[in-house]
Amino acid sequence: MPTRSRFYMSRVVKIGELTTERIVSAIGDPPSIQMRGNRYTFTDFQTFGPREKPLGVFARLAKYKSMGEVDVVRTEMHAVGSEPVANLIDASSPFVYLPEFSGVAYKHVWNQLPQEQFERAFCALVEESQQNFFVQCELEPITDLRTFVTRLARLDRINVLQATVRPPNPLFGPCWKSLKDYIKKRDLDAVQIKEEAASGISTNVRKIAAAIEDAGNSAEALASLMEPLLDGVGDAALLMAADGYGRARVVGVEEERTVTIRTSDNQKSFMVPSEIGPEELYAIAYAQFSKISEDRKLEHP
């Protein structure tokens, strides 16, 4: 049976002067950076559609050493020895970037390029390509709402709801439209929200998130579930983070134990054959992001 690999799904959050065009340029003509003893760059760049405004981009994030060693057979000595090799690859993670969804789907390489390392290196490369001048890039996980809601439902009460969200681009969701409009109206780069109640927060987030998972609900029905901004800002921020425009955590009590649940702990992913080609990976990732937008009624402004 062929081996399969897991690809995680995130949003690219563009801050400052960062644009889609600059991200594509960074992937196609990347710098090389050093982080914690290793070097990183993008390789094998390929576009789907016109390079000036592609529908998607395929590349690999390469982790390598400026100088490494490999074992070789020294035939004259009938022994194994080491030879120095420049730019020796440690790991390589294929990914696709889809501007329509501001989405990235990338391979999680166990013990070599895990999620957190991929995210840090990807963003650092994009920022370095612009000399870190008035740009900031963040990869935020898209939450698997079914898993997230199931986990929240086990809490006896929610005591803390905390979120940091950023302006969405290019999509927005009906359940947090009021918060999106608030961010835009005040021209904010980010909003931080923290709600606390020792006796338990009165929140509809479990009900709303469960309704999002019900394909029969329209965008209007979902919006009607959301309280007005000033009454339900914490719920809106949590759901906005779950759609990949920030990060959030919930602290509650389950069977007399304090439990913390993070949106990043329940990241959306999909499995594909390990030897999948760029075109097929692009097609599958596009279908996955399209389904998320359809299920959650995400829209373009």
Helices and strands as residue ranges (DSSP letters): E 4-16, H 20-28, E 33-35, E 38-48, E 56-74, E 79-98, G 99-101, E 103-107, H 115-129, E 135-141, H 145-153, E 157-165, G 174-176, H 177-185, E 191-196, H 205-213, H 219-225, H 229-240, I 241-245, E 246-254, E 257-262, G 263-266, E 269-273, H 278-295
